[in-house]
């Protein structure tokens, strides 16, 4: 099967491409920097906001995995989130209609679903807002008969790129380097979804996902601080500080003020704080039963991050002394 993967150079997208290749699929990787990514597949440079570019990339493809998204805490222009996260999905659906593509697998987010401890969905940040809007667009497309399968990963983590797309890995890296000021919502429940598990779940959705179906791709549902408990068990490093909500709220207000007046990117916003103060467990039963989805134990996944960070640090030190 020839599969177009949007967002192929992102943290999850890169893992999806690798999983597809291992499964014997031909891959067309689409992103703004695909040709410079080193991915061993057909690459097409293009912007998900460009409907024509998406349609051209989808030509002759048997399926589309749409994982492209703007994953960030903040942008100076909030409309950037709408253009990428909502407009990008609209462009993919239009391309699929044009070419009569038999299957579209859409990567949503746990943040498009209500938290366990609230009736509605919190206001959140612009990323969450637009993932909710995109999920609603996907729902309407499914109701209209589009050949779409919707996936809702949990908090994706693992070794590799320490970006906003790998929040847990980034936090652990900062913690081990002494740069993490503390943890907000330490006792709130996260569903820790190992990146390779989620990537394999996407491949399985191509073959076995029900058209119109919705699947949660989660992991162990445990408090956020559990990840750092495991880091302490492995490395001996003490747990990070627990930041109380009132202090985090002050920090978010100061960060947002700095963003408005100085143009610097905030590390925390009031919307992100609202997300961190809720519980986000996922039930992956339907994915396990229908897709064969399997969950990597959290301890194994965190150990892989620590090993990767240790190797990367050793390589950097070795290069600096040579």
C-alpha positions in Angstrom: 0.0 0.0 0.0 1.3 3.5 -0.8 0.6 5.8 2.1 0.9 9.6 2.4 2.0 10.7 5.8 1.6 14.3 6.6 3.7 15.8 9.4 6.2 13.1 8.6 9.2 15.0 10.2 7.4 15.5 13.5 8.1 13.4 16.6 5.1 11.1 16.0 5.2 11.4 12.3 8.8 10.2 12.1 7.8 7.1 14.1 4.8 6.4 11.9 7.0 6.5 8.8 9.4 4.0 10.4 6.6 1.7 11.4 5.1 1.8 7.9 8.4 0.9 6.3 8.9 -2.0 8.7 5.4 -3.3 7.7 6.3 -3.2 4.0 4.3 -0.2 3.0 5.5 2.4 0.4 5.6 5.8 2.1 5.2 9.3 0.7 6.5 11.7 3.4 5.0 15.2 3.3 6.1 18.2 5.3 7.8 21.5 4.8 11.2 20.0 5.2 10.6 16.4 4.1 13.5 16.4 1.6 16.0 17.4 4.3 14.8 14.8 6.8 16.9 11.9 5.7 13.8 9.6 5.7 14.4 6.6 3.5 11.1 7.1 1.6 9.7 9.3 -1.2 9.7 12.8 0.2 7.6 15.8 -0.9 8.1 19.3 0.5 4.9 21.2 1.1 2.8 23.0 3.6 -0.3 21.4 5.0 -2.1 24.8 4.7 -1.7 24.6 0.9 -4.7 22.6 -0.4 -3.1 22.2 -3.8 0.1 20.9 -2.5 -1.8 18.4 -0.3 -3.9 17.2 -3.3 -0.8 16.7 -5.5 1.0 14.7 -2.7 -2.1 12.5 -2.3 -2.3 11.6 -6.0 -1.8 7.8 -6.5 -1.8 7.1 -2.8 -3.9 4.3 -1.4 -4.3 5.9 2.1 -3.5 9.0 4.0 -2.3 9.2 7.6 -2.8 12.8 8.7 -0.5 13.5 11.7 0.5 17.0 10.8 -0.3 19.5 13.6 0.9 22.7 15.2 1.9 21.4 18.7 2.9 24.4 20.9 2.0 26.2 24.1 1.6 29.6 22.4 1.9 31.5 19.1 1.8 35.2 18.6 -0.9 34.7 16.0 -3.5 32.2 17.4 -4.9 31.8 13.9 -1.8 29.7 13.1 -3.3 26.9 15.1 -6.6 27.2 13.2 -4.9 27.2 9.8 -2.8 24.1 10.6 -4.9 22.0 12.9 -8.3 22.7 11.4 -7.5 23.9 7.9 -4.9 21.1 7.4 -7.5 18.4 8.1 -10.0 20.1 5.8 -7.3 20.1 3.0 -6.6 16.4 3.6 -10.3 15.5 3.5 -10.7 17.5 0.3 -7.7 15.7 -1.3 -9.2 12.3 -0.3 -12.5 13.3 -1.9 -10.8 14.4 -5.1 -8.8 11.2 -5.5 -11.3 8.9 -3.9 -8.7 7.8 -1.4 -10.1 4.6 0.2 -8.9 5.4 3.8 -7.8 8.4 5.9 -6.4 7.9 9.3 -6.6 11.1 11.4 -4.4 11.7 14.4 -6.4 13.7 16.9 -5.5 14.1 20.6 -6.7 13.2 24.1 -7.2 16.9 24.5 -10.1 16.8 22.1 -11.9 14.6 24.6 -13.4 15.7 28.0 -11.2 15.1 31.1 -12.3 12.5 33.6 -12.9 15.0 36.4 -15.1 17.6 34.6 -18.4 17.5 32.6 -17.2 19.8 29.9 -13.8 20.4 28.3 -11.7 23.1 29.9 -10.9 26.3 27.9 -7.3 25.2 27.5 -4.9 26.8 25.1 -5.2 27.3 21.3 -3.7 23.9 20.6 -6.5 22.2 22.5 -9.2 24.6 21.1 -8.3 23.8 17.5 -7.9 20.0 18.1 -11.4 20.1 19.5 -12.6 21.9 16.4 -10.7 19.5 14.1 -12.2 16.5 15.9 -15.6 18.0 15.3 -14.8 18.4 11.6 -13.6 14.7 11.5 -16.9 13.7 13.2 -18.9 15.5 10.6 -16.9 14.0 7.8 -17.5 10.5 9.2 -21.2 11.2 9.5 -21.1 12.2 5.8 -19.5 9.0 4.8 -15.9 9.9 4.5 -13.6 6.8 4.9 -12.0 8.2 8.0 -10.6 6.4 11.1 -10.0 8.7 14.1 -7.2 8.0 16.6 -6.8 9.7 20.0 -3.3 9.2 21.4 -2.5 10.0 25.0 0.5 11.9 26.2 3.0 10.7 23.7 6.5 10.0 25.0 9.7 8.2 24.3 13.4 8.6 23.3 14.4 10.9 20.5 13.5 14.5 19.7 13.0 16.5 22.9 10.3 18.8 21.5 6.8 19.9 22.5 5.6 16.8 20.6 7.5 14.7 23.2 6.7 16.7 26.4 7.6 13.9 28.8 11.0 13.3 27.2 11.6 17.0 27.2 10.7 17.3 30.9 12.8 14.4 31.9 15.8 15.8 30.0 15.3 19.2 31.7 15.0 17.5 35.1 18.2 15.5 34.6 20.0 18.6 33.5 18.7 20.6 36.5 16.6 22.9 34.3 13.1 21.8 35.4 11.7 24.3 37.9 9.0 21.9 39.1 5.9 19.9 38.1 2.4 21.4 37.9 -0.5 19.0 38.6 1.9 16.2 39.8 -1.0 14.0 41.1 -3.2 14.5 38.0 -3.7 11.4 35.8 -2.0 11.1 32.5 -2.3 8.3 29.9 1.4 7.7 29.0 1.4 6.5 25.4 4.8 5.2 24.2 5.6 6.6 20.7 6.3 3.3 19.0 3.0 1.8 20.4 1.1 4.8 18.9 2.9 4.5 15.6 2.1 0.8 15.3 -1.5 1.7 16.2 -1.6 3.9 13.2 -0.4 1.1 10.9 -2.9 -1.3 12.3 -5.7 1.3 11.8 -4.9 1.2 8.0 -5.6 -2.4 7.8 -8.2 -3.1 10.6 -9.7 0.2 11.7 -13.4 0.5 11.2 -14.4 3.2 8.8 -15.9 5.9 10.9 -14.4 4.3 14.1 -12.8 6.1 17.0 -9.9 4.6 19.0 -8.0 5.8 22.0 -4.3 4.9 21.9 -3.3 5.4 25.5 -1.0 3.7 28.0 -0.7 3.4 31.7 -3.1 5.8 33.5 -1.1 7.1 36.4 -0.2 10.4 38.1 2.2 12.6 36.2 4.8 12.3 39.0 5.0 8.5 38.5 7.3 9.2 35.5 9.8 11.0 37.8 9.4 8.3 40.4 10.8 5.9 37.8 13.6 8.3 36.9 14.6 8.4 40.6 14.6 4.6 40.8 16.9 4.4 37.7 19.2 7.4 38.3 18.9 8.3 42.0 18.0 11.9 41.2 15.5 13.4 43.6 12.0 14.1 42.6 11.3 17.6 41.1 9.4 20.1 43.2 5.7 20.1 43.2 4.5 23.6 42.1 1.2 24.6 43.8 -1.5 25.9 41.5 -1.4 29.4 42.9 2.3 29.7 42.2 1.9 28.2 38.7 -0.9 30.7 38.1 1.3 33.6 39.0 4.1 32.2 36.7 1.6 31.8 33.8 0.4 35.4 34.2 4.0 36.7 34.2 4.9 34.5 31.2 1.9 35.7 29.3 2.7 39.4 30.1 6.2 38.8 28.8 4.8 37.3 25.6 2.5 40.3 25.0 5.1 43.0 25.8 8.4 41.4 24.8 7.3 38.8 22.2 9.1 36.0 24.0 7.5 32.5 23.9 6.0 31.6 27.3 6.7 28.3 29.0 3.4 28.3 30.7 0.0 29.9 30.0 -3.2 30.1 31.9 -4.8 27.8 29.3 -2.1 25.2 29.6 -2.3 25.4 33.4 -6.1 24.6 33.1 -5.1 21.5 31.1 -2.5 20.4 33.7 -5.0 20.6 36.6 -7.3 18.0 35.1 -7.2 14.2 34.8 -6.8 12.7 31.3 -7.0 8.9 31.5 -7.8 6.9 28.4 -9.5 3.6 27.8 -7.7 1.8 25.0 -9.8 -1.4 25.1 -11.4 -1.0 21.7 -7.9 -0.4 20.1 -6.5 -3.4 21.9 -9.4 -5.6 20.8 -9.8 -4.4 17.2 -6.4 -3.2 16.3 -4.2 -5.4 18.4 -2.9 -2.3 20.2 -0.3 -3.1 22.9 1.0 -0.9 25.7 4.7 -0.7 26.6 5.1 -0.7 30.4 5.8 2.9 31.6 8.9 1.8 33.4 10.4 0.3 30.2 9.5 3.5 28.3 11.0 5.8 30.8 14.1 3.7 31.0 14.5 4.0 27.2 14.3 7.8 27.5 17.0 7.8 30.3 19.3 5.5 28.2 18.8 7.7 25.1 19.6 10.9 27.1 22.7 9.3 28.7 24.0 8.1 25.3 23.3 11.5 23.7 25.1 13.3 26.6 28.1 11.0 26.3 28.3 11.5 22.5 28.2 15.3 23.0 30.9 15.2 25.6 33.0 12.9 23.5 32.7 15.3 20.5 33.6 18.3 22.6 36.8 16.7 23.9 38.0 15.2 20.6 
